[in-house]
């Protein structure tokens, strides 16, 4: 019996009992749809988190102050400021694996324009490399220059949320806002960035020269900065960039081998890897729970195939009597089982893809701050289809084997 004839006979057998066949594959359909949807939504969550982490900056490296041990006591991160803008300039100029660097000084204050006022999430003092490090674009206007930094100019760049809260439909460029009663002229508007990984509004920000923030808003005459943001030239060069920064700062801060450094260096690689592993485990867990229905569907296929063998005992006897071999009967019933589960797999994949789109849209509707990307996992769909075929083979083999071992004479006498 050739393959095409086997398929025709299998399709004819399934068409005779359409309702029973449809009810049989429901478990497979639900299982495949659930697996496809859960894996797709999990992949969407991974893409969202990885994108949010990447949105913090291009290959971002954070250099922060620590303190040395003094009389048996060790201070925590940022206890004693040890970094300066000169350190940042040295990193940008002497570390070949570093693309750009910017000092960072943060403060908070109420901002006033006309009759409107707003307290932004962040007022950052930064250098000219800030936009490159943070992978941020300007929507309108320009950014401050080295000359503005040297003169501690009262200029700033604002985020999209600041424009909405203070200016509404008014053009903010060239307008003057007051921060701690100090006038700042707006010279640029940042492109919209959205929420960060912690859910904070990245657009609720004002950026000014770090010298301006330090002298005029903080009232400090010291040269220290809160931290230094640096960007590696590529993901491959992140390790070498961190090592170059470490060696340079140890030389500048006169830290000898074996001594504790008065600075620390972090990057986002560990955070990205950790987040990816956690989300992968959660996705696999959801897929494993959803795949239980596949086993239930497989048991249903086995049950129906056993019923089919019983109903078609005389047919099997006739085929054996006219020359069909046991392996032909085995293949016939095995093809029917695989065809049944595969049809359920196709329907399940289509329903799972639709469910993943619907779930993503629902999540975006219920959580206005975050935009989950719509992801349909082709890998999950292919694996689900292969698994469906495997379920058909596994649970269909016993009924097929039982049918192939029937005695022709006994089968012909069966009523």
N, C-alpha and C positions, 0 to 999 in steps of 0.2 A: 504494500500500500504506500503510494507516494505521499509527499508532504501536503500537496495541494488538496488531494482527495481527503486526507486526514482532517485538514482544516474545514473543508466543506461539510464533512460528516459531523464535526464538532459544532459548527455553527447551526446546522440543522437540528441537532439535539438540544442546543440552548434555546432556539426559537420555539421549540415545542412547549417549553415551560418558561415563558418570558417572565411571568410574575415571580415564580420561584427563583429563577436565576437573578432577577433584580434584587429580591430580598436577601439572597445569599451574599451578594457582593457589597451590601450596605456596610458591613463591618470593615471591609477593605477600603471602601470609599471614604468612610469617616476617618479611619486610621491614616491613610495617605494624605488626606486633606489636612488633618491636624498636624502631622509631621511637617508637611510643606509649609503650612502657615506659621508654626512655631519657629522653625529654623529661619524662615524669611524675616520674621519680626525680630528674632535674635540677631540676625545679620544686620538688620536696620539699626538696632541699638548699638552694635559694635561700630558701625560706620559713623553714627551720631557722636559717640564718645571719642573715637579716634579723631574725628573732624574737629570736635570741641577742643581737644588737647592740642592738636596741630594749630588751631586758631589762636592759641596763646602766644604763638611765635614760631618763626622758622628755625627749627633745630635749636630751640631756646636753651640757654645755659644761664643759671642764676648764681651770681657770686655774692655772698652775704658775709656780714661781720660776725665773728664769734669773739670770745675772750679767752685769754690764757689763764691757766690756773694760778691763783694768787693766795698764798698762805693757806693752802689746802682747800680753798673754795673755787669751784668752777662755775662761771656764769653761763647762761644759755645763749641762744642765737640772738644776735643783735644787742646783747647787754652793753657792750662798749663799742662805739663806732670806730672801725679801723680802716675803712675804705675811703678813698678820695677820688675826685674827678680825674686827677692825674693818673691814678691806677687805671681808670677806664681808658684814658687816652693811650696809655702804654699797651694795654691789651689790644686795642684796635690797630695800633701801629706796628706792634712787634710780634704778635701771634699770627702766623701765616695761615693757620686753619680756621681763624675767626673772620667771618664776613663783615660784621659790624658790631659795635658795642655802644651802650648808652648808660650813663648814670641815672639813678632814679631816686627822687625824693617825694614822699607822699605827705599830703596834708588834707584837712577837711575844713570847710567853711561854708557859710551861706553866701549864695551868689544872687545879686540883685540887678535887674534891668527894668527901668521904669517903675511900674507898679507891681511887677512880677518878681517873685523870688523863688529860689530852689536850692536845695542842698544836694549837690551831686555825690554819687557814690565815691568818686575819687577825684582829687586834684593832684595831678602828677607833674613834678618837675623833671624834665628829661633833656637829653642831648639830641643832636641832629640825626643820630643813627637810630632813634627810637622807632620810627615807622618801618624801617628795614628789619629790625629785630622782631617787632611784633607782627610783621607781615600785614601791615595796615595801609590802606590807600586813602588819599584825600578825594573827597567828592567835589569840593569847590575850594578856591583860594590856594594858599601856599602854606609852607611850614617855616618856622623861624630858622635863622641862620646862625653861624658861629659868631657873627658880629652882634646879633641880638643876645647871645649867651654872654659874650664879653661885657656888654653894656648893661646886663640884667634888665633888658627891655621889658616893658609891661605889655607884652603881646601874648596871645594864646590861640589855641585851636580847640574847638568844641566838638562834642559828639552829637549824634542825631537826637538823642533824648533831650539834651540841653536846648537844642533848637526848638523842639516841640513844647517844652515847659516854659521857656522864657520868651520866645519870639512868635510861636504859632506860624502865621503866614508871612511874617516880616522877614526880609532878607537880613541875615545876621552879619554878613561880611561888612567890615568897617565899623560896626557898632561897638559901643563901649559898655562893658559890664563892670560891676564893682564887687570885689572880693576883699572882705575885711576893710571896706571903705577905700580900697585902692583901685583905681581905674585900670582896666585891661582892655586893649583893643583886640577884637576878633579878626584874625587874618586868614583863617581857614576853617573848613568844616570837614570832619572825618566821614569816610564812607561808613554805611551801616554795618555793624558787626554782629549784633544779636547777643544772646545769652552765652555766658561761659559755662564750663563744665559744672560749676557749683550752682548754676542758675542765676548768677548775678548779671545785671545789665551792663554789658561792656560799653554801650553807647552813652551811659550816664557818666561822662568824664570831661574834664578840662585838662589840657596839656599846655604847659608853659615852660620857658627855659628854666633849667634847674637852679641857675644862679638867682633868678627872680623869685622863685618859690622859697629858696633858702634865706635870702636876705630880706625880702619884703613881706612874705607871708609867715615865715617862721621867726624872723628877726634874729637869725643866727649869723655870726661872722666866722664860723669855723668852716673848714674846707671838706668836712666829711659828707658822705652820701649814705642813704639807707642801704642801697645795694647796687649792683652793676648787672645789667642785662646784656648778654652777648649771644651772638648767633653763629653756629658752626657753618662752614661753607657747604657742607653736605652731611647727610646722616652717617655716611661712612667715616667722616672726619671728626665726629663728635668726641670720640675718646682722645684723639690726638689734640683736639682743641682744649679739652679740659686739662690735659697734662701740660700743655704749653702755658695755660693760664696759671696753673699751680706753680710751675717752676718760676715764672716771671714774678708772681706776687711774693713768693718766698725770698727771691733776691731783693725785691724792693723793700720788703718788710724786715729784712735781715733775720730771717728764720733759718736756723742751722739744722742739718739733718738730725733727726731724733727729737726735735722740739715740736711742741704742739703748735699748729698754725693758728693765726688769729683771724682766719677766714674759712669759709666753707664753700663748696661748689656742688650744685645740684643741676640735673637736667630732667627732661620729661620722659626719657627712654624707659626708666623703670616703671613710671606711672602708666605709660602706654601699654607696656607688656603686662603689668598686673591687671589693668582694666580689661585688656583683651582676654586674659586667661579666665578671669571671673565671669565675664559675659559668655565665653565659650562653654564653660562648665554649666552655667544656667541654661544655655540653649540646648546642650546635650541632655540635660536633665529633663527639660520640657519635652524634647523629642522622644526620650525614653518612655516618659509617662504616656505620651500620645500614641506611641507604637504598641501599647498594650492592646488597643482595639484591633490592631493587625492580627495579633494572635487569636483574638476572639473571632475575627473574620475567617482566619485559617481553619479554625475548628468547625465553623459553619460550612466551609467548602468541603471539608472531609465528610461531614455528616450528610450533605446533599449528594456528594459523589457516591457514598455507600448506598443511599436510597436509590440513586440512578442505576447502580450496578444490579441491585435487587430487581428493579422494574424491568431492566433490559436483559435479564438472564437468558430468555429464549433467543433474543437477538444475538447475544454472544455465542450461544450454542450453535445457531445456524452458521455464523461466520466461521467458527472453528470447524464445523462439519464440512464446509465447502473449501477448506484449505488455508484459512487464516491461521497464522502462528501466534503463540502466546505473546511474543514481543510486539506483534501488531496490535493486539488488544490492549496491552500495557501502554503502548504509545498513544493509542486512540484516547483512552480515558485520561492519560497524563496531559495530553494537549488540551482536552476540554477543561481540566482544572486550571492549567496555566492561562488559557484564554479567558476563563472566567475571572481570575484574579487580575490579569493584565487590563481587561476592560474596566474593572473597578479602579485599578491604578490610574488609568488615563483620566477618568472622571474625577478621581480624588485629587490629582495634580491640578486640574483646572479649577476645582472648587477651592483648593488650598491657595492657589495664586490669587483668586478673587477675595478670599478671606484675609490674606495678608495685606492686600491693598485697603480693604475695608477697615481692618484693625489699625493700620497706620494712620488712616484719615481720622478715625475715631480718637486715637491718642493725640493727634495734632489739634483736634477740636477741643478736647478736654484739658489740654495743657498748652495754652496760647503762647507761652514763652519759648517752647522748643518745637522745632520743625524736624520731625523724624523723616528721613529719606525713605521713599517707597522702594523696597528691595524685594525682588522675586528670585529666590535662590535656585538657579538652574542645577547646581550640584545636588541640592536636597531633592529636587524633582527627579533627577536621574537615579539617585540612590534609592528613592522611594519606589520608583518603577521597578528597579532591579530587585528590591526587597519584595515587592508584590509578586513578581515572577517566581522568586524563591519560595514565597509562602505557598504559591500554587503547586510547585514541584514537591515541597516537603509534605504538605497536607494532602496532596492528591496521589502521592505514590502508593500509599497503602491500599486505597480503594482500587487503583489501577492494577496493582499487583494481585489483589484478590480476584479481580475480574479475569486476569490472564491465566489464573490457575484453575478456573472452573473446568469441571469434567464435561466434555461436549454432550455425552449421552444424558447425564443428569440435568444439564442446562436445557436440553431439548424437551425433557419430560417435565420441566418446572411449570407450574400453573400460577 
